[in-house]
């Protein structure tokens, strides 16, 4: 097995690929999953009203599912592992 920790860089990708013993997931694929989760979260938050302060605050926050450093949330990793 190769190392799954690269100073935060794409460790979810390496974790999944090591677990499955192959090159199954790329950063692009994990990013697409994260974006899909972001959209699902946005829709759920909108159900409480798009004029609420909570919704407007939510829209101003960066993604909790990925960032520019290669971090992917556990939801992204779990979604692909199942």
PyMOL Python script that loads the backbone (N, CA, C, O; Angstrom):
from pymol import cmd

cmd.read_pdbstr("""\
ATOM      1  N   UNK A   1       0.832  -1.195   0.000  1.00  0.00           N
ATOM      2  CA  UNK A   1       0.000   0.000   0.000  1.00  0.00           C
ATOM      3  C   UNK A   1       0.869   1.249   0.000  1.00  0.00           C
ATOM      4  O   UNK A   1       1.931   1.287   0.621  1.00  0.00           O
ATOM      5  N   UNK A   2       0.403   2.254  -0.699  1.00  0.00           N
ATOM      6  CA  UNK A   2       1.131   3.516  -0.693  1.00  0.00           C
ATOM      7  C   UNK A   2       0.624   4.380   0.445  1.00  0.00           C
ATOM      8  O   UNK A   2      -0.420   4.094   1.032  1.00  0.00           O
ATOM      9  N   UNK A   3       1.348   5.416   0.753  1.00  0.00           N
ATOM     10  CA  UNK A   3       0.969   6.324   1.829  1.00  0.00           C
ATOM     11  C   UNK A   3      -0.354   7.010   1.501  1.00  0.00           C
ATOM     12  O   UNK A   3      -0.588   7.403   0.358  1.00  0.00           O
ATOM     13  N   UNK A   4      -1.222   7.154   2.512  1.00  0.00           N
ATOM     14  CA  UNK A   4      -2.517   7.807   2.307  1.00  0.00           C
ATOM     15  C   UNK A   4      -2.504   9.246   2.787  1.00  0.00           C
ATOM     16  O   UNK A   4      -3.519   9.936   2.691  1.00  0.00           O
ATOM     17  N   UNK A   5      -1.374   9.712   3.301  1.00  0.00           N
ATOM     18  CA  UNK A   5      -1.309  11.075   3.800  1.00  0.00           C
ATOM     19  C   UNK A   5      -0.211  11.826   3.067  1.00  0.00           C
ATOM     20  O   UNK A   5       0.960  11.450   3.114  1.00  0.00           O
ATOM     21  N   UNK A   6      -0.606  12.880   2.399  1.00  0.00           N
ATOM     22  CA  UNK A   6       0.346  13.701   1.663  1.00  0.00           C
ATOM     23  C   UNK A   6       0.161  15.158   2.056  1.00  0.00           C
ATOM     24  O   UNK A   6      -0.123  16.007   1.211  1.00  0.00           O
ATOM     25  N   UNK A   7       0.326  15.445   3.354  1.00  0.00           N
ATOM     26  CA  UNK A   7       0.161  16.795   3.890  1.00  0.00           C
ATOM     27  C   UNK A   7      -1.172  17.388   3.472  1.00  0.00           C
ATOM     28  O   UNK A   7      -1.230  18.559   3.100  1.00  0.00           O
ATOM     29  N   UNK A   8      -2.252  16.601   3.525  1.00  0.00           N
ATOM     30  CA  UNK A   8      -3.585  17.071   3.224  1.00  0.00           C
ATOM     31  C   UNK A   8      -3.944  17.018   1.755  1.00  0.00           C
ATOM     32  O   UNK A   8      -5.109  17.207   1.403  1.00  0.00           O
ATOM     33  N   UNK A   9      -3.004  16.772   0.910  1.00  0.00           N
ATOM     34  CA  UNK A   9      -3.239  16.828  -0.520  1.00  0.00           C
ATOM     35  C   UNK A   9      -3.826  15.525  -1.055  1.00  0.00           C
ATOM     36  O   UNK A   9      -3.136  14.509  -1.135  1.00  0.00           O
ATOM     37  N   UNK A  10      -5.058  15.564  -1.406  1.00  0.00           N
ATOM     38  CA  UNK A  10      -5.758  14.460  -2.063  1.00  0.00           C
ATOM     39  C   UNK A  10      -5.734  13.151  -1.274  1.00  0.00           C
ATOM     40  O   UNK A  10      -5.809  12.076  -1.869  1.00  0.00           O
ATOM     41  N   UNK A  11      -5.631  13.224   0.043  1.00  0.00           N
ATOM     42  CA  UNK A  11      -5.531  11.990   0.791  1.00  0.00           C
ATOM     43  C   UNK A  11      -6.798  11.150   0.650  1.00  0.00           C
ATOM     44  O   UNK A  11      -6.723   9.924   0.739  1.00  0.00           O
ATOM     45  N   UNK A  12      -7.949  11.762   0.434  1.00  0.00           N
ATOM     46  CA  UNK A  12      -9.179  10.983   0.232  1.00  0.00           C
ATOM     47  C   UNK A  12      -9.071  10.140  -1.032  1.00  0.00           C
ATOM     48  O   UNK A  12      -9.474   8.977  -1.046  1.00  0.00           O
ATOM     49  N   UNK A  13      -8.536  10.718  -2.074  1.00  0.00           N
ATOM     50  CA  UNK A  13      -8.353   9.983  -3.324  1.00  0.00           C
ATOM     51  C   UNK A  13      -7.452   8.769  -3.093  1.00  0.00           C
ATOM     52  O   UNK A  13      -7.776   7.661  -3.519  1.00  0.00           O
ATOM     53  N   UNK A  14      -6.345   8.979  -2.430  1.00  0.00           N
ATOM     54  CA  UNK A  14      -5.414   7.882  -2.188  1.00  0.00           C
ATOM     55  C   UNK A  14      -6.011   6.840  -1.249  1.00  0.00           C
ATOM     56  O   UNK A  14      -5.802   5.641  -1.428  1.00  0.00           O
ATOM     57  N   UNK A  15      -6.743   7.297  -0.263  1.00  0.00           N
ATOM     58  CA  UNK A  15      -7.405   6.363   0.662  1.00  0.00           C
ATOM     59  C   UNK A  15      -8.351   5.437  -0.097  1.00  0.00           C
ATOM     60  O   UNK A  15      -8.297   4.216   0.056  1.00  0.00           O
ATOM     61  N   UNK A  16      -9.209   6.024  -0.908  1.00  0.00           N
ATOM     62  CA  UNK A  16     -10.182   5.218  -1.656  1.00  0.00           C
ATOM     63  C   UNK A  16      -9.490   4.277  -2.633  1.00  0.00           C
ATOM     64  O   UNK A  16      -9.830   3.098  -2.720  1.00  0.00           O
ATOM     65  N   UNK A  17      -8.526   4.803  -3.360  1.00  0.00           N
ATOM     66  CA  UNK A  17      -7.827   3.959  -4.331  1.00  0.00           C
ATOM     67  C   UNK A  17      -7.054   2.831  -3.652  1.00  0.00           C
ATOM     68  O   UNK A  17      -7.005   1.715  -4.169  1.00  0.00           O
ATOM     69  N   UNK A  18      -6.453   3.111  -2.506  1.00  0.00           N
ATOM     70  CA  UNK A  18      -5.755   2.057  -1.765  1.00  0.00           C
ATOM     71  C   UNK A  18      -6.738   1.017  -1.241  1.00  0.00           C
ATOM     72  O   UNK A  18      -6.480  -0.185  -1.310  1.00  0.00           O
ATOM     73  N   UNK A  19      -7.856   1.482  -0.724  1.00  0.00           N
ATOM     74  CA  UNK A  19      -8.872   0.575  -0.209  1.00  0.00           C
ATOM     75  C   UNK A  19      -9.361  -0.373  -1.295  1.00  0.00           C
ATOM     76  O   UNK A  19      -9.555  -1.564  -1.051  1.00  0.00           O
ATOM     77  N   UNK A  20      -9.556   0.158  -2.485  1.00  0.00           N
ATOM     78  CA  UNK A  20     -10.082  -0.635  -3.599  1.00  0.00           C
ATOM     79  C   UNK A  20      -8.985  -1.292  -4.434  1.00  0.00           C
ATOM     80  O   UNK A  20      -9.273  -2.024  -5.381  1.00  0.00           O
ATOM     81  N   UNK A  21      -7.724  -1.026  -4.078  1.00  0.00           N
ATOM     82  CA  UNK A  21      -6.575  -1.631  -4.748  1.00  0.00           C
ATOM     83  C   UNK A  21      -6.529  -1.334  -6.249  1.00  0.00           C
ATOM     84  O   UNK A  21      -6.287  -2.226  -7.063  1.00  0.00           O
ATOM     85  N   UNK A  22      -6.760  -0.091  -6.593  1.00  0.00           N
ATOM     86  CA  UNK A  22      -6.670   0.313  -7.993  1.00  0.00           C
ATOM     87  C   UNK A  22      -6.858   1.811  -8.127  1.00  0.00           C
ATOM     88  O   UNK A  22      -7.202   2.494  -7.162  1.00  0.00           O
ATOM     89  N   UNK A  23      -6.630   2.314  -9.323  1.00  0.00           N
ATOM     90  CA  UNK A  23      -6.797   3.742  -9.612  1.00  0.00           C
ATOM     91  C   UNK A  23      -8.229   3.992 -10.079  1.00  0.00           C
ATOM     92  O   UNK A  23      -8.488   4.095 -11.278  1.00  0.00           O
ATOM     93  N   UNK A  24      -9.149   4.089  -9.134  1.00  0.00           N
ATOM     94  CA  UNK A  24     -10.559   4.243  -9.466  1.00  0.00           C
ATOM     95  C   UNK A  24     -11.045   5.686  -9.420  1.00  0.00           C
ATOM     96  O   UNK A  24     -11.960   6.053 -10.158  1.00  0.00           O
ATOM     97  N   UNK A  25     -10.450   6.505  -8.568  1.00  0.00           N
ATOM     98  CA  UNK A  25     -10.959   7.861  -8.363  1.00  0.00           C
ATOM     99  C   UNK A  25      -9.881   8.895  -8.614  1.00  0.00           C
ATOM    100  O   UNK A  25      -8.748   8.767  -8.151  1.00  0.00           O
ATOM    101  N   UNK A  26     -10.260   9.926  -9.360  1.00  0.00           N
ATOM    102  CA  UNK A  26      -9.362  11.049  -9.624  1.00  0.00           C
ATOM    103  C   UNK A  26      -9.861  12.255  -8.822  1.00  0.00           C
ATOM    104  O   UNK A  26     -10.995  12.254  -8.341  1.00  0.00           O
ATOM    105  N   UNK A  27      -9.024  13.274  -8.678  1.00  0.00           N
ATOM    106  CA  UNK A  27      -9.476  14.492  -8.006  1.00  0.00           C
ATOM    107  C   UNK A  27     -10.686  15.115  -8.712  1.00  0.00           C
ATOM    108  O   UNK A  27     -11.552  15.700  -8.062  1.00  0.00           O
ATOM    109  N   UNK A  28     -10.742  14.989 -10.025  1.00  0.00           N
ATOM    110  CA  UNK A  28     -11.862  15.552 -10.785  1.00  0.00           C
ATOM    111  C   UNK A  28     -13.160  14.855 -10.402  1.00  0.00           C
ATOM    112  O   UNK A  28     -14.184  15.512 -10.210  1.00  0.00           O
ATOM    113  N   UNK A  29     -13.126  13.534 -10.289  1.00  0.00           N
ATOM    114  CA  UNK A  29     -14.329  12.789  -9.909  1.00  0.00           C
ATOM    115  C   UNK A  29     -14.762  13.124  -8.488  1.00  0.00           C
ATOM    116  O   UNK A  29     -15.952  13.305  -8.230  1.00  0.00           O
ATOM    117  N   UNK A  30     -13.818  13.207  -7.571  1.00  0.00           N
ATOM    118  CA  UNK A  30     -14.163  13.554  -6.196  1.00  0.00           C
ATOM    119  C   UNK A  30     -14.692  14.988  -6.113  1.00  0.00           C
ATOM    120  O   UNK A  30     -15.594  15.267  -5.323  1.00  0.00           O
ATOM    121  N   UNK A  31     -14.147  15.888  -6.910  1.00  0.00           N
ATOM    122  CA  UNK A  31     -14.643  17.268  -6.946  1.00  0.00           C
ATOM    123  C   UNK A  31     -16.081  17.323  -7.451  1.00  0.00           C
ATOM    124  O   UNK A  31     -16.892  18.092  -6.935  1.00  0.00           O
ATOM    125  N   UNK A  32     -16.398  16.515  -8.450  1.00  0.00           N
ATOM    126  CA  UNK A  32     -17.768  16.475  -8.976  1.00  0.00           C
ATOM    127  C   UNK A  32     -18.734  15.977  -7.903  1.00  0.00           C
ATOM    128  O   UNK A  32     -19.845  16.494  -7.784  1.00  0.00           O
ATOM    129  N   UNK A  33     -18.325  14.991  -7.131  1.00  0.00           N
ATOM    130  CA  UNK A  33     -19.171  14.490  -6.041  1.00  0.00           C
ATOM    131  C   UNK A  33     -19.371  15.583  -4.995  1.00  0.00           C
ATOM    132  O   UNK A  33     -20.479  15.782  -4.499  1.00  0.00           O
ATOM    133  N   UNK A  34     -18.291  16.289  -4.666  1.00  0.00           N
ATOM    134  CA  UNK A  34     -18.380  17.375  -3.685  1.00  0.00           C
ATOM    135  C   UNK A  34     -19.318  18.474  -4.178  1.00  0.00           C
ATOM    136  O   UNK A  34     -20.107  19.008  -3.399  1.00  0.00           O
ATOM    137  N   UNK A  35     -19.239  18.812  -5.447  1.00  0.00           N
ATOM    138  CA  UNK A  35     -20.124  19.841  -6.000  1.00  0.00           C
ATOM    139  C   UNK A  35     -21.577  19.384  -5.975  1.00  0.00           C
ATOM    140  O   UNK A  35     -22.477  20.183  -5.717  1.00  0.00           O
ATOM    141  N   UNK A  36     -21.804  18.114  -6.239  1.00  0.00           N
ATOM    142  CA  UNK A  36     -23.161  17.574  -6.171  1.00  0.00           C
ATOM    143  C   UNK A  36     -23.693  17.662  -4.736  1.00  0.00           C
ATOM    144  O   UNK A  36     -24.847  18.033  -4.522  1.00  0.00           O
ATOM    145  N   UNK A  37     -22.862  17.325  -3.769  1.00  0.00           N
ATOM    146  CA  UNK A  37     -23.267  17.441  -2.367  1.00  0.00           C
ATOM    147  C   UNK A  37     -23.533  18.894  -1.996  1.00  0.00           C
ATOM    148  O   UNK A  37     -24.483  19.176  -1.266  1.00  0.00           O
ATOM    149  N   UNK A  38     -22.711  19.821  -2.483  1.00  0.00           N
ATOM    150  CA  UNK A  38     -22.943  21.245  -2.235  1.00  0.00           C
ATOM    151  C   UNK A  38     -24.312  21.663  -2.756  1.00  0.00           C
ATOM    152  O   UNK A  38     -25.045  22.383  -2.078  1.00  0.00           O
ATOM    153  N   UNK A  39     -24.654  21.218  -3.946  1.00  0.00           N
ATOM    154  CA  UNK A  39     -25.949  21.569  -4.536  1.00  0.00           C
ATOM    155  C   UNK A  39     -27.095  20.965  -3.727  1.00  0.00           C
ATOM    156  O   UNK A  39     -28.102  21.634  -3.492  1.00  0.00           O
ATOM    157  N   UNK A  40     -26.956  19.718  -3.302  1.00  0.00           N
ATOM    158  CA  UNK A  40     -27.995  19.083  -2.488  1.00  0.00           C
ATOM    159  C   UNK A  40     -28.179  19.820  -1.166  1.00  0.00           C
ATOM    160  O   UNK A  40     -29.305  19.987  -0.696  1.00  0.00           O
ATOM    161  N   UNK A  41     -27.076  20.259  -0.567  1.00  0.00           N
ATOM    162  CA  UNK A  41     -27.154  21.026   0.668  1.00  0.00           C
ATOM    163  C   UNK A  41     -27.835  22.367   0.434  1.00  0.00           C
ATOM    164  O   UNK A  41     -28.634  22.815   1.256  1.00  0.00           O
ATOM    165  N   UNK A  42     -27.516  23.010  -0.695  1.00  0.00           N
ATOM    166  CA  UNK A  42     -28.135  24.302  -1.009  1.00  0.00           C
ATOM    167  C   UNK A  42     -29.649  24.155  -1.156  1.00  0.00           C
ATOM    168  O   UNK A  42     -30.410  24.983  -0.654  1.00  0.00           O
ATOM    169  N   UNK A  43     -30.080  23.100  -1.843  1.00  0.00           N
ATOM    170  CA  UNK A  43     -31.516  22.853  -2.027  1.00  0.00           C
ATOM    171  C   UNK A  43     -32.192  22.625  -0.673  1.00  0.00           C
ATOM    172  O   UNK A  43     -33.267  23.168  -0.415  1.00  0.00           O
ATOM    173  N   UNK A  44     -31.570  21.829   0.181  1.00  0.00           N
ATOM    174  CA  UNK A  44     -32.136  21.567   1.520  1.00  0.00           C
ATOM    175  C   UNK A  44     -32.235  22.849   2.339  1.00  0.00           C
ATOM    176  O   UNK A  44     -33.240  23.094   3.007  1.00  0.00           O
ATOM    177  N   UNK A  45     -31.192  23.657   2.282  1.00  0.00           N
ATOM    178  CA  UNK A  45     -31.215  24.917   3.030  1.00  0.00           C
ATOM    179  C   UNK A  45     -32.296  25.845   2.499  1.00  0.00           C
ATOM    180  O   UNK A  45     -32.923  26.568   3.274  1.00  0.00           O
ATOM    181  N   UNK A  46     -32.524  25.837   1.191  1.00  0.00           N
ATOM    182  CA  UNK A  46     -33.536  26.697   0.572  1.00  0.00           C
ATOM    183  C   UNK A  46     -34.944  26.307   1.011  1.00  0.00           C
ATOM    184  O   UNK A  46     -35.856  27.133   0.981  1.00  0.00           O
ATOM    185  N   UNK A  47     -35.121  25.068   1.413  1.00  0.00           N
ATOM    186  CA  UNK A  47     -36.445  24.625   1.869  1.00  0.00           C
ATOM    187  C   UNK A  47     -36.910  25.413   3.078  1.00  0.00           C
ATOM    188  O   UNK A  47     -38.113  25.544   3.307  1.00  0.00           O
ATOM    189  N   UNK A  48     -35.973  25.941   3.857  1.00  0.00           N
ATOM    190  CA  UNK A  48     -36.319  26.756   5.021  1.00  0.00           C
ATOM    191  C   UNK A  48     -36.625  28.201   4.658  1.00  0.00           C
ATOM    192  O   UNK A  48     -36.999  28.991   5.525  1.00  0.00           O
ATOM    193  N   UNK A  49     -36.472  28.553   3.391  1.00  0.00           N
ATOM    194  CA  UNK A  49     -36.746  29.904   2.918  1.00  0.00           C
ATOM    195  C   UNK A  49     -35.483  30.575   2.409  1.00  0.00           C
ATOM    196  O   UNK A  49     -34.483  30.672   3.120  1.00  0.00           O
ATOM    197  N   UNK A  50     -35.544  31.034   1.175  1.00  0.00           N
ATOM    198  CA  UNK A  50     -34.361  31.640   0.558  1.00  0.00           C
ATOM    199  C   UNK A  50     -34.126  33.069   1.050  1.00  0.00           C
ATOM    200  O   UNK A  50     -33.081  33.654   0.764  1.00  0.00           O
ATOM    201  N   UNK A  51     -35.064  33.625   1.770  1.00  0.00           N
ATOM    202  CA  UNK A  51     -34.898  34.980   2.291  1.00  0.00           C
ATOM    203  C   UNK A  51     -34.381  34.994   3.724  1.00  0.00           C
ATOM    204  O   UNK A  51     -34.163  36.064   4.294  1.00  0.00           O
ATOM    205  N   UNK A  52     -34.185  33.826   4.304  1.00  0.00           N
ATOM    206  CA  UNK A  52     -33.736  33.781   5.696  1.00  0.00           C
ATOM    207  C   UNK A  52     -32.264  34.164   5.808  1.00  0.00           C
ATOM    208  O   UNK A  52     -31.484  33.991   4.871  1.00  0.00           O
ATOM    209  N   UNK A  53     -31.909  34.681   6.961  1.00  0.00           N
ATOM    210  CA  UNK A  53     -30.513  35.034   7.240  1.00  0.00           C
ATOM    211  C   UNK A  53     -29.634  33.784   7.206  1.00  0.00           C
ATOM    212  O   UNK A  53     -28.500  33.828   6.729  1.00  0.00           O
ATOM    213  N   UNK A  54     -30.158  32.684   7.710  1.00  0.00           N
ATOM    214  CA  UNK A  54     -29.412  31.430   7.731  1.00  0.00           C
ATOM    215  C   UNK A  54     -29.048  30.982   6.315  1.00  0.00           C
ATOM    216  O   UNK A  54     -27.925  30.542   6.072  1.00  0.00           O
ATOM    217  N   UNK A  55     -29.987  31.092   5.388  1.00  0.00           N
ATOM    218  CA  UNK A  55     -29.736  30.693   4.006  1.00  0.00           C
ATOM    219  C   UNK A  55     -28.719  31.615   3.350  1.00  0.00           C
ATOM    220  O   UNK A  55     -27.809  31.150   2.665  1.00  0.00           O
ATOM    221  N   UNK A  56     -28.868  32.917   3.555  1.00  0.00           N
ATOM    222  CA  UNK A  56     -27.929  33.871   2.960  1.00  0.00           C
ATOM    223  C   UNK A  56     -26.517  33.659   3.515  1.00  0.00           C
ATOM    224  O   UNK A  56     -25.539  33.754   2.775  1.00  0.00           O
ATOM    225  N   UNK A  57     -26.414  33.379   4.789  1.00  0.00           N
ATOM    226  CA  UNK A  57     -25.109  33.098   5.394  1.00  0.00           C
ATOM    227  C   UNK A  57     -24.524  31.827   4.808  1.00  0.00           C
ATOM    228  O   UNK A  57     -23.334  31.777   4.500  1.00  0.00           O
ATOM    229  N   UNK A  58     -25.342  30.808   4.653  1.00  0.00           N
ATOM    230  CA  UNK A  58     -24.902  29.540   4.072  1.00  0.00           C
ATOM    231  C   UNK A  58     -24.317  29.752   2.678  1.00  0.00           C
ATOM    232  O   UNK A  58     -23.276  29.183   2.349  1.00  0.00           O
ATOM    233  N   UNK A  59     -24.977  30.562   1.861  1.00  0.00           N
ATOM    234  CA  UNK A  59     -24.511  30.806   0.493  1.00  0.00           C
ATOM    235  C   UNK A  59     -23.167  31.516   0.448  1.00  0.00           C
ATOM    236  O   UNK A  59     -22.420  31.366  -0.519  1.00  0.00           O
ATOM    237  N   UNK A  60     -22.855  32.279   1.468  1.00  0.00           N
ATOM    238  CA  UNK A  60     -21.602  33.033   1.481  1.00  0.00           C
ATOM    239  C   UNK A  60     -20.415  32.196   1.955  1.00  0.00           C
ATOM    240  O   UNK A  60     -19.266  32.608   1.796  1.00  0.00           O
ATOM    241  N   UNK A  61     -20.681  31.041   2.529  1.00  0.00           N
ATOM    242  CA  UNK A  61     -19.607  30.200   3.047  1.00  0.00           C
ATOM    243  C   UNK A  61     -19.016  29.338   1.936  1.00  0.00           C
ATOM    244  O   UNK A  61     -19.717  28.962   0.996  1.00  0.00           O
ATOM    245  N   UNK A  62     -17.727  29.028   2.045  1.00  0.00           N
ATOM    246  CA  UNK A  62     -17.126  28.125   1.056  1.00  0.00           C
ATOM    247  C   UNK A  62     -17.653  26.705   1.236  1.00  0.00           C
ATOM    248  O   UNK A  62     -18.292  26.396   2.242  1.00  0.00           O
ATOM    249  N   UNK A  63     -17.392  25.879   0.295  1.00  0.00           N
ATOM    250  CA  UNK A  63     -17.813  24.490   0.349  1.00  0.00           C
ATOM    251  C   UNK A  63     -17.257  23.810   1.592  1.00  0.00           C
ATOM    252  O   UNK A  63     -16.096  24.008   1.951  1.00  0.00           O
ATOM    253  N   UNK A  64     -18.084  23.017   2.240  1.00  0.00           N
ATOM    254  CA  UNK A  64     -17.619  22.196   3.348  1.00  0.00           C
ATOM    255  C   UNK A  64     -17.231  20.807   2.877  1.00  0.00           C
ATOM    256  O   UNK A  64     -16.799  19.972   3.671  1.00  0.00           O
ATOM    257  N   UNK A  65     -17.386  20.562   1.577  1.00  0.00           N
ATOM    258  CA  UNK A  65     -17.126  19.239   1.020  1.00  0.00           C
ATOM    259  C   UNK A  65     -15.789  19.134   0.302  1.00  0.00           C
ATOM    260  O   UNK A  65     -15.326  18.029   0.019  1.00  0.00           O
ATOM    261  N   UNK A  66     -15.164  20.270   0.003  1.00  0.00           N
ATOM    262  CA  UNK A  66     -13.848  20.261  -0.637  1.00  0.00           C
ATOM    263  C   UNK A  66     -13.249  21.655  -0.523  1.00  0.00           C
ATOM    264  O   UNK A  66     -13.950  22.637  -0.284  1.00  0.00           O
ATOM    265  N   UNK A  67     -11.946  21.714  -0.699  1.00  0.00           N
ATOM    266  CA  UNK A  67     -11.287  23.011  -0.788  1.00  0.00           C
ATOM    267  C   UNK A  67     -10.133  22.919  -1.784  1.00  0.00           C
ATOM    268  O   UNK A  67      -9.863  21.852  -2.337  1.00  0.00           O
ATOM    269  N   UNK A  68      -9.470  24.022  -2.002  1.00  0.00           N
ATOM    270  CA  UNK A  68      -8.409  24.086  -3.009  1.00  0.00           C
ATOM    271  C   UNK A  68      -7.162  23.281  -2.661  1.00  0.00           C
ATOM    272  O   UNK A  68      -6.312  23.048  -3.521  1.00  0.00           O
ATOM    273  N   UNK A  69      -7.047  22.853  -1.401  1.00  0.00           N
ATOM    274  CA  UNK A  69      -5.859  22.099  -0.995  1.00  0.00           C
ATOM    275  C   UNK A  69      -5.967  20.617  -1.322  1.00  0.00           C
ATOM    276  O   UNK A  69      -4.999  19.873  -1.165  1.00  0.00           O
ATOM    277  N   UNK A  70      -7.143  20.182  -1.779  1.00  0.00           N
ATOM    278  CA  UNK A  70      -7.342  18.761  -2.050  1.00  0.00           C
ATOM    279  C   UNK A  70      -8.110  18.052  -0.954  1.00  0.00           C
ATOM    280  O   UNK A  70      -8.283  16.834  -1.004  1.00  0.00           O
ATOM    281  N   UNK A  71      -8.577  18.808   0.043  1.00  0.00           N
ATOM    282  CA  UNK A  71      -9.379  18.230   1.113  1.00  0.00           C
ATOM    283  C   UNK A  71     -10.745  17.840   0.568  1.00  0.00           C
ATOM    284  O   UNK A  71     -11.384  18.614  -0.145  1.00  0.00           O
ATOM    285  N   UNK A  72     -11.187  16.635   0.908  1.00  0.00           N
ATOM    286  CA  UNK A  72     -12.541  16.194   0.599  1.00  0.00           C
ATOM    287  C   UNK A  72     -13.173  15.719   1.901  1.00  0.00           C
ATOM    288  O   UNK A  72     -12.548  14.991   2.671  1.00  0.00           O
ATOM    289  N   UNK A  73     -14.408  16.131   2.145  1.00  0.00           N
ATOM    290  CA  UNK A  73     -15.085  15.784   3.386  1.00  0.00           C
ATOM    291  C   UNK A  73     -15.359  14.286   3.477  1.00  0.00           C
ATOM    292  O   UNK A  73     -15.273  13.560   2.486  1.00  0.00           O
ATOM    293  N   UNK A  74     -15.681  13.855   4.653  1.00  0.00           N
ATOM    294  CA  UNK A  74     -16.016  12.444   4.865  1.00  0.00           C
ATOM    295  C   UNK A  74     -17.256  12.063   4.052  1.00  0.00           C
ATOM    296  O   UNK A  74     -17.388  10.909   3.644  1.00  0.00           O
ATOM    297  N   UNK A  75     -18.161  13.006   3.810  1.00  0.00           N
ATOM    298  CA  UNK A  75     -19.346  12.727   3.011  1.00  0.00           C
ATOM    299  C   UNK A  75     -18.959  12.351   1.585  1.00  0.00           C
ATOM    300  O   UNK A  75     -19.556  11.450   0.997  1.00  0.00           O
ATOM    301  N   UNK A  76     -17.971  13.031   1.031  1.00  0.00           N
ATOM    302  CA  UNK A  76     -17.492  12.716  -0.314  1.00  0.00           C
ATOM    303  C   UNK A  76     -16.868  11.331  -0.317  1.00  0.00           C
ATOM    304  O   UNK A  76     -17.158  10.520  -1.197  1.00  0.00           O
ATOM    305  N   UNK A  77     -16.020  11.056   0.654  1.00  0.00           N
ATOM    306  CA  UNK A  77     -15.365   9.761   0.738  1.00  0.00           C
ATOM    307  C   UNK A  77     -16.372   8.649   0.979  1.00  0.00           C
ATOM    308  O   UNK A  77     -16.273   7.573   0.390  1.00  0.00           O
ATOM    309  N   UNK A  78     -17.333   8.910   1.841  1.00  0.00           N
ATOM    310  CA  UNK A  78     -18.351   7.893   2.144  1.00  0.00           C
ATOM    311  C   UNK A  78     -19.224   7.644   0.924  1.00  0.00           C
ATOM    312  O   UNK A  78     -19.569   6.497   0.639  1.00  0.00           O
ATOM    313  N   UNK A  79     -19.580   8.680   0.211  1.00  0.00           N
ATOM    314  CA  UNK A  79     -20.421   8.529  -0.974  1.00  0.00           C
ATOM    315  C   UNK A  79     -19.797   7.663  -2.049  1.00  0.00           C
ATOM    316  O   UNK A  79     -20.503   6.961  -2.773  1.00  0.00           O
ATOM    317  N   UNK A  80     -18.493   7.710  -2.157  1.00  0.00           N
ATOM    318  CA  UNK A  80     -17.809   6.907  -3.163  1.00  0.00           C
ATOM    319  C   UNK A  80     -17.504   5.503  -2.684  1.00  0.00           C
ATOM    320  O   UNK A  80     -17.436   4.576  -3.491  1.00  0.00           O
ATOM    321  N   UNK A  81     -17.320   5.332  -1.396  1.00  0.00           N
ATOM    322  CA  UNK A  81     -16.942   4.023  -0.877  1.00  0.00           C
ATOM    323  C   UNK A  81     -18.131   3.070  -0.802  1.00  0.00           C
ATOM    324  O   UNK A  81     -17.956   1.852  -0.760  1.00  0.00           O
ATOM    325  N   UNK A  82     -19.322   3.619  -0.784  1.00  0.00           N
ATOM    326  CA  UNK A  82     -20.507   2.769  -0.656  1.00  0.00           C
ATOM    327  C   UNK A  82     -21.001   2.271  -1.985  1.00  0.00           C
ATOM    328  O   UNK A  82     -21.992   1.543  -2.042  1.00  0.00           O
TER     329      UNK A  82
END
""", "prot")
cmd.dss("prot")
cmd.show_as("cartoon", "prot")
cmd.util.cbc("prot")
cmd.orient("prot")
